[in-house]
C-alpha cells in the first residue's frame, strides 16, 4: 500500500507534510539535502499512527494510491512495510467478511482473543504463519510479488 505525501515549505527551515488519504496526518521534516529521507521517515511514522488509531476505532483504512496517481505526484510517497501491510489487509478483510468481530475470528481459529488482537497491532511483531492462518479463517490467501524497483524514485 502506497500513500502520497504533500510537502509545503514552512517558515523555520522545515517543510510540512500532509497526506491526502489521511486528513489527520500532519508532520514535519527538515529542509536540506536529506529532506526527502526525513519526509519519508516522518511521513511513514505519522501514517502508521493514523492507521493504528483507525484500526483501534474500527474505522475504514483509505485505499492505496493508484499507479497513475503515483506517476503524477511530485512529492514523496511512502510504501507501507510488509508486516504493516499484512496487518492492514487483514483488518480490511475482516471488515469485508461475514466474520463480524475479532472475537468471532478467535473462535474460528480456536485461539485466545488476546492473540488475535495482537495480529491487528502495528507495534507487535506477529508471526507470518499466524497472519496467514487468520487470512485462511476469512477464506483469503496471501499472494506475494517481488518486483524490480525503479532506482530513480
C-alpha positions in Angstrom: 0.0 0.0 0.0 1.4 3.4 -1.1 0.3 6.8 0.2 1.2 10.2 -1.2 2.7 12.9 0.9 2.4 16.6 0.0 5.3 18.8 1.0 4.7 22.5 1.8 7.5 24.9 2.8 7.3 26.1 6.4 8.8 29.3 7.9 11.5 27.8 10.1 13.8 25.6 8.0 11.3 22.8 7.8 8.6 21.6 5.5 5.1 20.5 6.5 4.0 17.0 5.4 0.3 16.1 4.8 -1.3 13.1 3.4 -4.4 13.5 1.2 -5.6 9.9 2.1 -5.4 10.7 5.9 -6.6 14.2 6.7 -5.5 13.7 10.3 -1.8 13.3 9.2 0.5 16.3 9.6 4.2 16.0 10.2 7.4 17.9 9.5 10.8 17.4 8.0 14.0 19.5 7.9 14.9 21.2 4.7 18.2 20.3 3.2 19.9 17.5 1.3 18.3 14.8 3.5 14.8 16.3 3.3 13.2 13.5 1.2 14.6 10.9 3.6 13.3 12.8 6.6 10.0 13.3 4.9 9.7 9.6 4.1 10.6 8.5 7.6 8.4 11.1 9.4 5.5 10.7 7.0 5.5 6.9 7.3 5.5 7.2 11.1 2.5 9.6 11.0 0.6 7.4 8.6 1.2 4.2 10.7 0.0 6.1 13.7 -3.2 7.2 11.8 -3.7 3.6 10.6 -3.3 2.2 14.2 -5.8 4.7 15.5 -8.3 3.9 12.8 -7.9 0.2 13.4 -8.4 0.7 17.1 -11.5 2.8 16.5 -13.0 0.4 13.9 -12.7 3.0 11.1 -12.0 2.4 7.4 -8.5 2.5 6.0 -8.1 4.5 2.8 -7.1 2.7 -0.3 -3.6 2.8 -1.7 -2.7 5.4 -4.3 -3.0 4.2 -7.9 -0.1 3.8 -10.2 -1.4 6.8 -12.2 -1.6 9.0 -9.0 1.9 7.9 -8.0 3.3 8.7 -11.5 1.7 12.2 -11.5 2.7 13.0 -7.9 5.6 15.5 -7.5 6.1 14.9 -3.7 7.2 11.9 -1.7 5.3 8.7 -1.4 5.6 6.0 1.3 5.1 2.3 0.9 3.9 0.5 4.0 6.4 -2.0 5.4 5.4 -5.6 4.7 4.2 -6.5 8.2 2.2 -3.3 8.4 0.6 -4.0 5.1 -0.3 -7.6 6.1 -2.0 -6.3 9.2 -3.9 -3.6 7.3 -5.0 -6.1 4.7 -6.1 -8.5 7.4 -8.1 -5.7 9.1 -9.7 -4.8 5.7 -10.5 -8.5 5.0 -12.1 -8.9 8.5 -14.3 -5.7 7.9 -15.4 -7.1 4.5 -16.1 -10.6 5.7 -19.1 -12.2 7.3 -17.0 -12.6 10.4 -18.3 -9.7 12.4 -15.7 -9.4 15.1 -12.2 -10.3 16.3 -13.9 -12.4 18.9 -15.6 -14.5 16.2 -12.3 -14.7 14.3 -10.7 -16.0 17.5 -13.4 -18.7 17.9 -13.0 -19.8 14.3 -9.2 -20.1 14.7 -9.6 -21.7 18.2 -7.2 -19.1 19.6 -7.4 -16.8 22.6 -8.8 -13.3 21.8 -5.7 -11.6 23.0 -3.6 -13.5 20.4 -5.9 -12.3 17.7 -5.9 -8.7 18.9 -2.1 -8.7 18.5 -2.5 -9.5 14.8 -4.1 -6.1 14.4 -1.5 -4.1 16.5 1.1 -2.5 14.3 3.6 -2.3 17.2 3.5 -6.1 17.7 5.8 -8.2 15.6 3.4 -11.0 14.6 4.5 -14.3 13.1 3.6 -14.6 9.4 2.1 -18.1 9.9 -0.4 -16.6 12.4 -1.4 -13.9 10.0 -1.7 -16.5 7.2 -3.9 -18.6 9.4 -6.2 -15.6 10.1 -6.5 -15.0 6.4 -7.4 -18.6 5.8 -10.1 -18.3 8.5 -11.5 -15.5 6.5 -11.3 -17.6 3.3 -8.5 -15.5 1.9 -5.0 -16.3 0.7 -1.8 -14.2 0.6 -0.1 -13.7 -2.8 3.4 -12.1 -2.7 5.0 -10.4 -5.6 8.7 -9.5 -5.9 9.2 -6.6 -8.3 12.2 -4.8 -9.5 12.2 -1.2 -8.3 12.9 2.0 -10.2 16.1 3.3 -8.8 15.2 6.8 -9.9 12.4 7.1 -7.4 
